[in-house]
Amino acid sequence: MKQLLNTLYITTQGSYLRKEGETIVVEAEQEVRARLPIHNIGGLVCFGNILCSPFLLGHCGENGVAVSFLTEYGKFLARVAGPQSGNVLLRREQYRRADNLDQSAELARMFVFGKVNNCRTVLQRHLRDHPDTPDNGLVEALVVRLQQMLTRLQTPLALDEVRGLEGDAARAYFGVFNVLLNAASGFEFHERSRRPPLDPINALLSFLYTLLAHDCRGACEAVGLDPQVGFLHRDRPGRPGLALDLMEEFRPFLVDRLVFTLINRQQITPKDFETSETGAVLLKEKPRKLVLQSWQERKLDSLTHPFLNEKMAVGLLPHAQAQLLARHLRGDTDLYPPFLWK
């Protein structure tokens, strides 16, 4: 199994990253803040005004360390990576399946099945851990509805039907978010808004979903798949369709649970956000660092993979699922087994 390497997040504005031997040197305000061996780094994520030397970018490319550039508040801008690895025959099979709507629908059905199952598990755990929460009846009703959707997803469906079920499940799931929030937190959630996020919870979700997409894209590339060509998410210029497909299973388990934890424990408060002139709600710098630290700690947790029956770090789950998808496309397995959290 692949070793879990650290992702280095650079948030201090004006920082300069350079190569020194086999290490990455981080400088800020004319001081060296860190020296990190490149063999311990799995990826670099730079927020805002961060400079990287050309020699460092080349060294990262040679060592398989992707460098992503985001705005200060987490909007994805660009990614620099070395040569794509993997078997060209695997990618050709991926393209053939993506061009076939019936085969795309089968894979899309598995991604959505994993997402709906994991949404249901999030709700069931809330009911178990917080049985006296007001309006739990809404959550119980949705658990039943999601189970009905899972039953439908166990039979072959057209791609549009699969996408329709995914949209219905997502709207219903976000519709009960307020029930899962601690009333004392001061947060309210009305609906999902993305570009731009219009409230603090949407800002937090979008920020963490961007980090998850970065990890899923890296996992696809690591096993030789093309992250741009998806099955549920159809081709669109600049959109990593397959990475978005893969991350659907992990949104509830990795991101949504972390958001609830940060808010319900009042580690993040409404004062940690600001509103820009365009109306977008953004996470401030200091709490952003806390969120990044919590994200890294979450990835270090371990569990037993339900299909592989191997104990692994949570941060390796996208890589494990990308490997399982590659095996399926090669014909080693009849079906792609989604990650099902229990």
DRENKOLPA-17512 format. One record per residue (C-alpha): residue in one letter; x, y negated, z negated; residue number from 1. Coordinates in steps of 0.25 Angstrom, whole numbers. Last residue first. Example, Ala and Ser with C-alpha at 12.3 -4.5 7.8 and 13.67 -1.06 7.14 Angstrom:
<pts>
s,55,4,-29,2
a,49,18,-31,1
</pts>
This chain:
<pts>
k,-82,-7,-33,342
w,-75,-15,-22,341
l,-76,-9,-8,340
f,-65,-13,1,339
p,-69,-9,15,338
p,-66,5,21,337
y,-64,4,36,336
l,-70,17,42,335
d,-65,29,50,334
t,-51,28,44,333
d,-38,30,52,332
g,-43,25,65,331
r,-33,14,66,330
l,-44,3,63,329
h,-48,11,51,328
r,-33,11,46,327
a,-32,-4,49,326
l,-44,-7,41,325
l,-39,1,29,324
q,-26,-6,29,323
a,-33,-20,30,322
q,-41,-15,18,321
a,-29,-12,10,320
h,-22,-25,14,319
p,-35,-33,9,318
l,-34,-25,-4,317
l,-20,-28,-7,316
g,-23,-40,-15,315
v,-31,-32,-25,314
a,-19,-24,-29,313
m,-20,-9,-26,312
k,-24,4,-32,311
e,-27,14,-21,310
n,-40,22,-19,309
l,-39,18,-4,308
f,-54,16,-3,307
p,-58,9,-17,306
h,-44,2,-18,305
t,-40,3,-33,304
l,-38,-10,-39,303
s,-27,-20,-43,302
d,-27,-35,-46,301
l,-15,-43,-40,300
k,-25,-49,-29,299
r,-33,-55,-41,298
e,-20,-62,-46,297
q,-17,-68,-33,296
w,-31,-74,-32,295
s,-30,-79,-46,294
q,-17,-86,-43,293
l,-23,-92,-30,292
v,-36,-97,-38,291
l,-27,-103,-48,290
k,-19,-110,-38,289
r,-32,-116,-32,288
p,-36,-120,-45,287
k,-24,-130,-45,286
e,-25,-135,-31,285
k,-40,-138,-30,284
l,-50,-129,-24,283
l,-58,-136,-12,282
v,-73,-139,-10,281
a,-75,-144,4,280
g,-84,-156,6,279
t,-76,-163,17,278
e,-70,-173,7,277
s,-64,-162,-1,276
t,-71,-156,-14,275
e,-63,-152,-26,274
f,-62,-139,-34,273
d,-56,-135,-47,272
k,-66,-143,-55,271
p,-77,-132,-51,270
t,-69,-123,-60,269
i,-59,-111,-57,268
q,-54,-103,-69,267
q,-68,-104,-74,266
r,-69,-89,-77,265
n,-81,-88,-68,264
i,-75,-96,-57,263
l,-62,-89,-56,262
t,-68,-75,-58,261
f,-79,-78,-48,260
v,-69,-83,-37,259
l,-61,-71,-40,258
r,-73,-61,-38,257
d,-76,-69,-25,256
v,-62,-68,-19,255
l,-57,-53,-21,254
f,-69,-44,-22,253
p,-80,-53,-15,252
r,-71,-57,-3,251
f,-63,-44,-2,250
e,-72,-36,7,249
e,-73,-48,17,248
m,-58,-50,17,247
l,-56,-39,28,246
d,-66,-45,38,245
l,-60,-59,35,244
a,-46,-54,38,243
l,-51,-47,51,242
g,-57,-60,56,241
p,-45,-69,54,240
r,-52,-81,60,239
g,-43,-90,68,238
p,-52,-89,81,237
r,-64,-80,78,236
d,-65,-65,80,235
r,-76,-59,72,234
h,-77,-57,57,233
l,-83,-43,54,232
f,-73,-36,63,231
g,-60,-45,63,230
v,-49,-49,72,229
q,-40,-60,66,228
p,-33,-52,55,227
d,-27,-43,66,226
l,-23,-30,59,225
g,-9,-25,57,224
v,-10,-20,42,223
a,-3,-33,37,222
e,-11,-42,46,221
c,-24,-37,40,220
a,-19,-39,26,219
g,-14,-53,29,218
r,-27,-57,34,217
c,-34,-51,21,216
d,-25,-59,12,215
h,-27,-72,19,214
a,-42,-70,20,213
l,-42,-68,4,212
l,-35,-81,2,211
t,-45,-88,11,210
y,-56,-81,4,209
l,-50,-87,-9,208
f,-51,-101,-4,207
s,-65,-99,2,206
l,-70,-93,-11,205
l,-64,-104,-20,204
a,-70,-115,-11,203
n,-83,-108,-10,202
i,-84,-108,-25,201
p,-80,-123,-26,200
d,-91,-128,-17,199
l,-92,-132,-2,198
p,-81,-123,4,197
p,-78,-129,18,196
r,-79,-121,27,195
r,-84,-110,18,194
s,-97,-112,11,193
r,-103,-100,3,192
e,-116,-103,-4,191
h,-121,-109,-17,190
f,-110,-107,-28,189
e,-110,-114,-41,188
f,-98,-116,-50,187
g,-98,-123,-64,186
s,-91,-110,-71,185
a,-101,-109,-82,184
a,-112,-102,-73,183
n,-101,-91,-71,182
l,-103,-87,-56,181
l,-108,-74,-51,180
v,-123,-79,-50,179
n,-118,-91,-42,178
f,-112,-81,-32,177
v,-126,-75,-29,176
g,-127,-82,-15,175
f,-113,-78,-11,174
y,-117,-64,-11,173
a,-130,-66,-3,172
r,-123,-74,8,171
a,-111,-64,9,170
a,-121,-52,10,169
d,-129,-59,21,168
g,-116,-63,29,167
e,-111,-49,28,166
l,-124,-43,32,165
g,-124,-51,44,164
r,-110,-48,48,163
v,-113,-33,47,162
e,-126,-35,55,161
d,-118,-43,66,160
l,-108,-32,67,159
a,-119,-21,69,158
l,-121,-12,58,157
p,-117,3,55,156
t,-122,8,41,155
q,-115,6,27,154
l,-117,-9,29,153
r,-132,-8,27,152
t,-130,-1,13,151
l,-120,-12,10,150
m,-131,-22,13,149
q,-140,-15,3,148
q,-130,-15,-7,147
l,-128,-30,-5,146
r,-143,-32,-8,145
v,-143,-24,-21,144
v,-131,-33,-26,143
l,-138,-45,-21,142
a,-150,-42,-30,141
e,-141,-40,-42,140
v,-134,-53,-39,139
l,-147,-60,-39,138
g,-152,-53,-52,137
n,-139,-58,-58,136
d,-146,-72,-58,135
p,-141,-75,-72,134
t,-128,-67,-77,133
d,-131,-57,-88,132
p,-125,-45,-81,131
h,-111,-52,-79,130
d,-101,-41,-77,129
r,-110,-30,-71,128
l,-118,-40,-62,127
h,-105,-47,-58,126
r,-99,-34,-54,125
q,-111,-31,-46,124
l,-109,-44,-38,123
v,-95,-42,-35,122
t,-98,-28,-31,121
r,-109,-32,-21,120
c,-99,-42,-15,119
n,-89,-30,-14,118
n,-99,-22,-7,117
v,-103,-33,3,116
k,-89,-36,7,115
g,-85,-21,9,114
f,-97,-18,17,113
v,-94,-31,25,112
f,-80,-26,29,111
m,-86,-12,32,110
r,-97,-18,41,109
a,-86,-26,48,108
l,-79,-14,51,107
e,-91,-7,57,106
a,-96,-20,64,105
s,-82,-21,71,104
q,-83,-7,77,103
d,-97,-11,82,102
l,-93,-24,88,101
n,-81,-19,95,100
d,-71,-30,98,99
a,-66,-29,83,98
r,-63,-14,84,97
r,-55,-16,97,96
y,-47,-28,90,95
q,-44,-19,78,94
e,-40,-8,87,93
r,-30,-17,94,92
r,-25,-22,80,91
l,-22,-7,76,90
l,-15,-4,89,89
v,-6,-16,87,88
n,-1,-9,74,87
g,3,-19,63,86
s,10,-32,61,85
q,7,-46,65,84
p,20,-55,66,83
g,22,-65,55,82
a,11,-73,49,81
v,8,-88,48,80
r,-7,-91,44,79
a,-15,-104,46,78
l,-25,-114,40,77
f,-34,-107,30,76
k,-42,-116,20,75
g,-37,-114,6,74
y,-38,-128,-1,73
e,-24,-133,3,72
t,-26,-128,17,71
l,-21,-114,20,70
f,-8,-109,27,69
s,-5,-94,27,68
v,9,-88,27,67
a,9,-73,30,66
v,21,-65,24,65
g,25,-53,34,64
n,39,-55,31,63
e,43,-60,45,62
g,32,-70,44,61
c,36,-75,31,60
h,50,-77,35,59
g,45,-85,47,58
l,36,-94,38,57
l,48,-96,29,56
f,57,-100,40,55
p,47,-110,45,54
s,46,-116,31,53
c,33,-117,24,52
l,25,-130,20,51
i,13,-130,11,50
n,3,-142,12,49
g,-10,-134,10,48
f,-11,-120,4,47
c,0,-110,9,46
v,-3,-95,8,45
l,9,-86,9,44
g,8,-71,10,43
g,13,-57,5,42
i,25,-62,-3,41
n,34,-53,-11,40
h,43,-51,0,39
i,45,-66,2,38
p,52,-67,-11,37
l,46,-79,-18,36
r,53,-92,-22,35
a,44,-102,-29,34
r,43,-117,-33,33
v,55,-123,-27,32
e,54,-138,-30,31
q,54,-149,-20,30
e,39,-152,-23,29
a,36,-138,-19,28
e,45,-127,-14,27
v,41,-112,-12,26
v,52,-103,-8,25
i,49,-90,-1,24
t,60,-79,-2,23
e,68,-70,7,22
g,79,-80,9,21
e,73,-94,6,20
k,61,-97,15,19
r,52,-109,13,18
l,39,-114,7,17
y,36,-129,5,16
s,26,-134,-5,15
g,19,-147,-2,14
q,6,-143,-8,13
t,7,-132,-19,12
t,-3,-121,-15,11
i,6,-110,-10,10
y,0,-96,-11,9
l,10,-84,-11,8
t,3,-71,-8,7
n,10,-60,-16,6
l,12,-46,-11,5
l,3,-34,-13,4
q,11,-22,-8,3
k,5,-14,3,2
m,0,0,0,1
</pts>
